[in-house]
């Protein structure tokens, strides 16, 4: 049975390799702009479900995994930064406080589908303004929810985590591995 990751993220591809060495990557062309939900965690789950369903529609006999990550800070949802000003706004909001990273995951298989959201709390030290400016001048923040890579320069600001580290990178590896193992037992 084919295993398909419905994500263009290079980080998710790398992390998926920890779970399964053989999988296919196929991205969806879902328009995310019209997708809403009652909470940021549910939004991540709904976005993941839409991506998963779009790819699974072409592969009904495969196991398809869709994912999406959002950052929540003081009730606001941060996706990928639109531009430098948006990035600096996000970093200032995250500086010196706790926020939550929600990764939605949807797994479609011939017997149905299952979706969940994993949440990790992240605490940042206060980030000096000149560090933010230097970070904004790099390529690192632009394709990441919240505008930072925990596995990159943002490691310098991270005071602590409550939950799965890999979830902050975009894939809750251990939870997904457990869910996939249960699904694969059926086949």
C-alpha positions in Angstrom: 0.0 0.0 0.0 1.4 3.4 -1.0 2.1 6.0 1.7 1.7 9.5 0.5 2.7 12.7 2.3 0.6 15.6 1.1 3.1 18.3 1.9 5.7 20.4 0.1 7.6 21.1 3.4 11.2 19.8 3.3 11.1 19.6 7.1 8.0 17.3 7.0 9.7 15.1 4.4 12.8 14.8 6.6 10.7 14.0 9.7 8.5 11.6 7.8 11.6 9.6 6.9 12.0 8.9 10.7 8.6 7.1 10.5 8.7 5.4 7.1 11.7 5.2 4.7 9.4 4.7 1.7 6.8 7.3 0.9 5.7 9.5 -1.9 5.3 13.2 -1.8 2.3 14.8 -3.6 1.2 18.3 -2.8 -2.3 19.6 -3.0 -3.5 22.8 -4.5 -6.0 23.6 -1.8 -7.1 27.2 -1.5 -6.6 27.8 2.3 -8.1 31.3 2.4 -11.7 30.1 2.9 -11.0 27.6 5.6 -12.0 28.7 9.1 -12.5 27.0 12.5 -13.5 27.8 16.0 -10.0 27.5 17.5 -6.4 27.7 16.1 -5.9 23.9 16.8 -9.1 23.1 14.9 -8.0 25.4 12.1 -4.7 23.5 11.7 -6.7 20.2 11.7 -9.2 21.5 9.1 -6.4 22.8 6.8 -4.6 19.4 7.1 -7.9 17.6 6.3 -8.5 19.7 3.2 -5.0 18.9 1.9 -5.3 15.3 2.7 -8.7 14.9 1.0 -7.5 16.7 -2.1 -4.6 14.2 -2.6 -6.6 11.1 -1.3 -9.3 11.7 -4.0 -6.7 10.7 -6.6 -5.3 7.7 -4.5 -8.2 5.9 -2.8 -6.2 2.8 -2.1 -3.3 4.6 -0.5 -2.6 6.0 3.0 -2.4 9.8 2.6 -1.1 12.1 5.3 -2.0 15.8 5.2 -0.5 18.4 7.6 -0.7 22.0 8.5 0.9 24.1 11.2 -0.2 27.4 12.8 1.2 29.4 15.6 -1.1 30.9 18.2 -0.1 33.9 20.3 -2.5 35.8 22.6 -5.4 34.6 20.6 -4.0 35.5 17.2 -3.1 32.9 14.5 0.3 33.4 12.8 0.8 31.7 9.5 3.8 32.3 7.2 4.9 35.9 7.2 3.7 37.9 4.2 6.7 40.4 4.3 9.4 41.8 6.5 7.0 44.0 8.5 4.7 41.1 9.1 7.6 38.9 10.3 8.9 41.6 12.7 5.4 42.0 14.1 5.2 38.3 14.8 8.6 38.1 16.4 7.8 41.1 18.6 4.6 39.4 19.7 6.4 36.1 20.5 9.3 37.8 22.3 9.4 37.1 26.0 6.2 35.1 26.2 4.6 31.7 25.7 2.8 30.7 22.5 1.4 27.5 21.1 2.2 25.6 17.9 -0.7 23.5 16.6 0.0 20.9 13.8 -3.1 19.4 12.3 -2.7 15.9 10.8 -5.3 14.0 8.7 -4.7 10.4 7.7 -6.9 9.0 4.9 -6.9 5.3 4.1 -9.2 2.8 2.3 -11.1 2.3 5.5 -11.8 6.0 6.3 -9.9 8.9 7.7 -8.7 10.1 11.1 -7.7 13.7 12.0 -6.1 15.2 15.1 -4.2 18.3 16.2 -1.0 18.2 18.3 -0.1 21.2 20.4 3.2 22.3 21.9 3.7 25.2 24.2 6.9 27.3 23.4 8.4 29.9 25.6 10.8 32.5 24.1 13.2 34.7 26.0 12.9 38.4 25.1 14.4 38.7 21.6 16.6 41.8 21.2 15.5 44.0 18.3 18.8 43.7 16.5 18.5 39.9 16.5 15.1 40.2 15.0 16.5 42.5 12.3 19.3 40.1 11.5 16.9 37.2 11.4 14.6 39.1 9.0 17.6 39.4 6.6 18.0 35.6 6.3 16.1 33.1 4.2 15.1 31.1 7.2 11.8 32.6 8.4 9.8 33.0 5.2 8.2 29.6 4.7 7.4 28.9 8.4 4.3 29.4 10.5 5.1 32.1 13.1 8.1 33.2 11.1 10.7 31.1 12.8 12.5 27.7 12.7 13.0 26.2 16.1 15.7 23.9 14.6 17.5 27.0 13.3 18.3 30.4 14.7 15.2 30.5 16.9 16.9 27.9 19.1 18.8 30.9 20.5 15.5 32.4 21.9 13.8 29.2 23.1 13.5 29.1 26.9 11.5 25.9 26.9 8.9 23.6 25.4 5.9 21.8 26.7 5.1 19.0 24.2 6.7 17.5 21.1 9.7 19.3 19.7 9.1 17.9 16.2 5.6 19.3 16.3 7.1 22.8 16.3 9.0 21.8 13.2 5.7 20.8 11.6 5.2 17.1 12.2 4.3 15.4 15.6 6.5 12.4 14.8 5.8 10.1 17.8 2.0 10.7 17.7 1.9 10.2 13.9 4.0 7.0 14.2 1.5 5.6 16.8 -1.5 6.5 14.7 0.0 5.0 11.5 0.9 1.8 13.4 -2.7 1.4 14.5 -4.1 2.0 11.0 -1.5 -0.3 9.3 -2.5 -3.2 11.7 -5.8 -3.3 9.9 -4.2 -4.0 6.5 
